[in-house]
Amino acid sequence: MELPVACALTEAEMRERREMILDPLRRAALDVSPLPDGSAYRFEATSEILAQLARLVDLERQCCAFLTFRIIVEAGRQAICLEITGPPEANAVIADFFGS
């Protein structure tokens, strides 16, 4: 089943989400790598970043059901990775998260 590529947030809600969650995480991103169907973002391996990413994923899965999120925490103190993927028409939405 294909889900429509549409965000359920109003413009005001999206502005608040950007200011409170996306912008701080955007500044914290170490780098971004392209994936065939999205992007992978790396962050410092801290408990605070992990909690912020989990909160972001929980909020975004509710308004952007067409996206797939994977938080990858590897052994040791390696960077935490957030993969965001979706259908080809979602590439602009994904790139807008933290930049690409």
Beta strands, then each sheet from edge to edge (+ up, - down):
strand 1: 29-35
strand 2: 38-43
strand 3: 68-72
strand 4: 80-85
sheet 1: 1+ 2- 4+ 3-
end
